[in-house]
Amino acid sequence: MSGRVCAVWYNHKPGRGPSALPPVGDRAMKTILFNATGDASFSGRLDAVLDLARAFDAHVTLLHAIPYEAAGAIDFHGAAFAAMVPYWREEAAKLRDKTLDDLSNEGVSWNWVEAAGPVALAMLRESSLNDLAVVSARDPNTVDGTPSFTAGELAVTADCPVLVLPDSCKRFDPNAAALVAWDGSAEASHALKAAVPLLHKAQAVYLATVKEPGKGTKEPDLPPVNGADYLSRHGISCEMIEVEAGDKGVSEALVAHAEHRKAGLIVMGAYGRTRLTERIFGGVTRKMLSDVRIPLLMTN
């Protein structure tokens, strides 16, 4: 089972086709790639993805990756690998059958894909023809507070923005307020542009600049007004706010302000510094991924 895809299941909504296409301005988020894993929080994330699919009349690809190569790489004698293969297949079949049964009455167009190999690699391969990738904030079998490798890797390498859902996520409200983290960087600009379809539906948009102690008042290369102007040209009004980082740092300040404004989405650019620097010294991206309490849209 070394191929990229071992099985695909499809379901298309009746009536979908060229004659049923929405206006051009509403086509920006029509394909959603979802990482289907069988952890305890999976059903809540699935409901959130279905909320998104209905809001955008989008097609959902549910991808379930079976980590054959990962096990084989650390098991030189192959005994444990061989023993685990039937278990992985059985668990994948159970998850697939239950999920497809749940989806049968949801009225959403979907397909189910099974792939062999690491989740991040499988999601990356499928991301090329998707408008959004949705993953969990926590990789399976990792402790709380550990940033998701899958989410971080996709935020840097995927061909579409990545939506990271917290473990506690049950639904996704496209009309909730959104907070956009703005530091004038290219990464922040990319994230802002990628978020436009979602920001169109948000009842309020906040463009947040964080003021850090000791950083002075030097204006960024692209000031917040540039971001506000860009949104206005897309018919989106926003409120520019300045956030004090305080003792807890940038990530905690952003989340606290998002919670205060009852935001259902935080938008930010990923890894403004090198990944190595982020891993050694921390960084806003790493800290945000370590404690995802509000759905987080990221891109590089």
N, C-alpha and C positions, 0 to 999 in steps of 0.2 A: 504494500500500500504506500508506495513511495511517490505516487503522482501528486500533482497539485490539488486536484479535486477528485474525490471518489464518488460523490453522488450529489444530485441537485433535484430539488422538488420545487414545483411552480404552482402558483395560484394567481390568476389575473381577474380583476373585477370586471364584470360584464359591462360592455359599452365603452371600455377604454379604447382609444384609437385616435387617429388624426382629427375626426370630427368632434371628439370630446375634449380636445386640448383646451386648456385655459388661456386667458390672455397672455401675451408674451411676457409682460412684467411679472407674472406669477410663476415662472418656470425655473426660478433660480435654485430651488431645493426639491427636486423631483425624484431623487434616488438616495436612499438612506441605507448605509451599511451598518449592521448591528452585530456586535460580538456576543454570540449566544453561548453562555457558560451556565452550568447547572448548579450554581451556588444558591444560598438561601435567599439572596436579594434579586434573583433573576426575574421573577414574575413582576416585581415592581418596576424594574428597568424596562421590561417588555411593554408594560402599560404606558410608560412614559414615551417610548418610541412610537407606539400606536397613536398617542395623542399628537405627536409631531406629524406622523404620516397623514392623519386626517386633516390637520390644519393646512398642509401643503398639497393634499391630494397626491401624496408621494408613494413610490414603490419601496418596499423594505426588503433588503437582502439580509437574511439571518445566516451568519457564518459560524460554524462550530469547528474549531481546530482541535485535532487529536494529536498530542505531542509525541509522536513516535520517534522522530529524529532526536528529540531532546533526551529521551530515555536511553536510546541506543548509544548516545555519545558518552554516557557515564557508566555504561554497563558493558565492559569489554568482552565478557564471557557470554552475554546474551541471555542468560537464564532468567533474570528478573524481567528483562524486556519481553521475552516470549511469554512469560506468565501474565504480564499485564495487558497484552494485546486483546485477549478475549474480554477482559473486564472493561477496557476502554470502549470496545465495540458495543458491548451490552449497555453501558451507561449512555453512550451517544445515541443508541437506538431508543432508549427510554425517554431521553430528553427530546429527541426529534418527534417521537410519536405524541407525547403530551403537548408539546408546543404547537404542532400542526393541528391537533385537535382543538386547542384553545383558539387558534387563529381562524378556524373554519367559519365562525360566525361574526368576525370582526369587520367585514366589509372593506378590508384593506388588501391591496395587491402586494404579493410577497413571493419570495423564493428562498429555499433553504439550501445551503451549500455546506458540504463537509470537506475539510481539507486536512492534510497531514503536515505536521510541523509546528513550529512556534507560532503563537497567536499573532504577535506583532508582524511577523513575516507574511502570514496568511492574510491579515487585514490589509497590509501594505499592497499586496498583489491585487486585491479586489478594489482598492480605493481609487484606481485610475478612472473608472467610469461611475463614480459615486459623488454626490454633492456634499455628503456629510457622513462622517464615521462616528459611531456612538459606542463608547466603552465604559466599563466600570472604573470607579476610582481606586479599586483595590484588586490587584492580581490574586488569583487563587493561591491558597497556601502561604500567604504572606501575613506578617503581623500588622496590627493597626499602626498607623503612623508612618508606614513605609510607602513612599511614592510609587505609583504604578509605572513599571518599566514600559508596559504596553502603551499607556497613554502618552508618556513622555517621548517614546520613540516615534509614535505616529504623528505627534504634534510637529516633529522636526522633519519627518520624511514623507508623510502621506500627501497625496495630490488633492486633498480636500481638508477642510477644517475638521477638528475633532471635538466632539461634545463628551465631556467626562461627567458621568452621573454618580452622585454620592450613594453609599450603601442604603441610606434611608429613603431614597427616591421611590415614590409610589406613582406619581403622575408628573406630567410636564404641562404647565400652563403657558402657551405661546403669548398670551395677552398680558402676562405679568410684566412688571417693570424690569429693565435691564441696566446693569452698570458696566460701562466700558472703561477699562484701565488704560490711561493714556500717558505715555512718557515721551512722545515725539519721535519714537524710533521707527525703523522700517517694519519691525515685527508688529508693533502696535497698529501701524497703518494697514498691514496685511490682515490682521485680525478684525479690524473695523470693517474693511471691505467685505471680508468673508461673512460677517455677521449681518449684513444689510437685510437679507430676507427675514431673519428673525426680528431685527429691530423694527422693521415695517409693522410687525404685529404687536410689538410691545406698547403698553399703555403709557409708558414714560421711559425715557432714555437719559441716563446720567453719564456724562463724560468726565471721569474722575482723574485728576492729577494729584499725585501724592507728594507732599512736601516733607522731605527728610531732614532731620536735624543736622546741621553742619554742612549741608550741601550748597548753601548760598541761594541766590535768586536768579542764577543764570537761566535764560530762556532756552528751552529745547529747540533743536533744529526745526521741528514742526510744532508750533504752539497749538494749544487746544482749539483755538478758533479755526485753525485749518481743518481739524477733524469735524468740527461743528458745521463748517461750510460744506464739506464733502457730504455729510448726512443731509443737509438742507437741500442739496441738489438732487437727492433721491427722495425728497418729500418727507424727510424724517426730522422732526424738531428734537432738540436735546437741551438739557440744562448742564452747563459746565460747573463743576464743583471742585474745590481744593480740599484734600484730605490730609490731616496731620498724621504722620506715621506714628509718632509717640514711641514709647519704650518697647512695644511689642512688634514693631516692624511694619513693613509695607503690606505684606500679605494679610496680616491680622486686621490692619486698618481698612483695607479694601473690603474684606468679608464683613467686618462690623458695620460699615456704611451701607453695604448691600442689604444686610439683614435689617438695618434701621429703616430702609426705604422699601422693605418687603419685595426686594428684587427676586425674580425667579431665574435670573441668568447673569453670570459674570463673563465678560469678554476680555481676553488679554492675549498679547503676543507671547510666544514661548521662547525661552532661552536667548535672551539678549546678549549673553556672554557665551563662551564656549561651553559645551556640555561638561568637559573635564573640570573647568573652573566651577561650574554649578555644583558638581558632585563633591568637590573638595571643600569649597567654602560656603556651600548652601546656595542661596539665591531665591528670588521671589517665586520663580516657576516651581522649583523643588518644594518650597514650603507650601505653596498653594496646592500642589498635588498630594502633599502629605496629609492634608486635612480638608477634603472637599466636602463642604456643607451645603453648597448651592451649585447647581449645574454650571459647569465651566466650559466655555467655548475657547479653544486654543488653536493657533496656527503659527507658523514661523515665517 
